[in-house]
Amino acid sequence: MYTREAIGGNADITFNTRGPLPVTLGYSYWVGRTFANTAGIYCRYLLVCDEASRKFLSERRHFGAVTATVVRDRVNNVLDPSEGSVATLTLLHASRFVGSDTLYEFNRGEVEVSKYYPIGRRTVFAWRVRGGTILPRNVNLAGQNVAYVPPDQRFYGGGPNSVRGFGRNELGPRVYVVKDTMADNVDDNATALAGEKVFRAVQTAPTGGNTAIILNAELRFPSPVLAQRVRLGLFVDAGQVWERGAEIVSVRNMRLTPGAGVRFTTPLGPVRIDAAYNGYAAERGPLLYQDSVGNVTRIRPSSPNATDFYPPLNVPKTFWRKIVLQFAVGQAF
């Protein structure tokens, strides 16, 4: 989605380290640039697809931020908790007053709470709530006032430790990029069903959002076979990533994906394989054409009132495309 190149450092100090609520205050200062997918966030939200605007947004800039983190950790095992809870609150402020460039001025807050309940000797029920929001400052870009949040500071969702019915970072807003619009790249059968052109080779570019919420619930229990080494899991994940407007809190279009998995005990923690069911149609977004030299243009749908139209709604997913496999080391939360 993006590449961040920067030189800088962090300074942190933690107060009340042995108390129930240690607080860490930090300051970060970096000088660098972010190379985002040129046909991603800039074209979707800022409507600046021209090369000059994209070059301006990717120039080297200063980023200064003050952070405050509060952690309440009461779990019995860091790698594989079975009892207790963890709560974390993180606040970040970036502005010109703390050394940041005017394009990097925003406030960011994130909270995460996890709870673990032992059931019997080796069965555990666990849940987690994680959410965050960003309050950006309006800046003038390409003659328009926009609430700009840099790609590297936005929220992303989906993956083995998030909503497992979606690939890594594929939950929420995205754009679709096609580099070949010739007839041999058009799926004629899907086009006939959809009433719009459906291309075979289309890249998905997640753009993230300024608001996110993730909800997880999981039951972990021993396997009937090799119970000392193998455990099973049943889970339900829910969540969404949004590009919030003027409102501070927004909850809409939540996605819920159930699933099951197996965990193998290793010295590094559980090795996990999860399979989640995602019956939702792919998130719709703008379809962009990127030529061989990097110029980007937006392909408009045939309906004059439609904006985000790709992929077309009438193209169904097969059953196996609704199953998403996730591989990871360690529990999801």
Steps between C-alpha positions, in 0.01 A plus 500: 500500500785737575871514575627731773863616489612720789785583735427605856450371849277455803542599864275343764465515874273274706353611831378272779645187337404277796156648544172372361493756217846588369498805270751547219558845349696518178621733231581397142671702230559372151601645165391289205250430228218255434461331164134404486320320223463792261158379392381452856420753770592805291252425221222362719470765770694799372410462131858600413615241250730733306874440522582845646263458797615146570862611492422783743337261748796261492771761565733469799339652811548539875282297734494582872258340744433479873349174626349379827437130567325343798513120542324275750644149460352219715553188286667182624699431182628741236517250210183302570281663768225297660391728785494871575471809284698763310390858435699755300425865420724690257470870412711683241523869415688629195514867408737782407533578873683170555708513183266350240441615144165664429389190303562287811267670748245276668392336825479122515349283773481122532369272775520122532352274770544120514353261759568127559281255693629148589243222459621178656868411473586592140199671346497879472240749385646833390371825355653824380379848408731733307412836354650827399433833335705780345410868512698668222550866425367629170769591249486648152590255225449560131270793578275307740482479879533137611547319829826334400645207693831354371478139375744376766282639783164368381313199640492171311308181577495135401758225543590221746485731805200707394180402316613166363241480224701763312856493370763717665391867486213417260216599735353838414552755222706419194547584135541267205779550250510359149798540269353333193160599362530314172233249396714195587502611867120514522303209651213471254287266715523720810441811289178351364374439857607836640408735221838669549843402379671250731877477456704189575821661629399756763714597799339587834653796684371548858489866601421464872284740698495744789267287714513129586338251733590131540306248712616142564365206701671160510466165676828304527492135609718186480487279192360147544826380340842600642333720759832606656630638171195599299212732587196606301323832478155627409474874442286787378663823384324824416614846402540769241731780392341829387588835360301705748359837401430787741364268772737380774347151529356300211388137492367362172536200270648273766638171369468173697699189412485170697761229477703221655865417532772279640796599722826304536705554814862609438771668714423827318133482583205351312532458124153579374299410188153658478228470239232772499183531295441829320170507312510871425544647157831677453510859621424725206731781401623713213652326199821671388707451188877535543707514182857383447654832612289530817228742389167426667148562372168401650273269299143616542202260508236519230241625752544878547396480870746227598846575640642191672392214279774238486471207527143478362238364741367233264822295489465227770784344699546124494489313833876450519561870440291564813747301714801701617803318646727673752842383625677654802716436804336588832139546594290756314471698824 
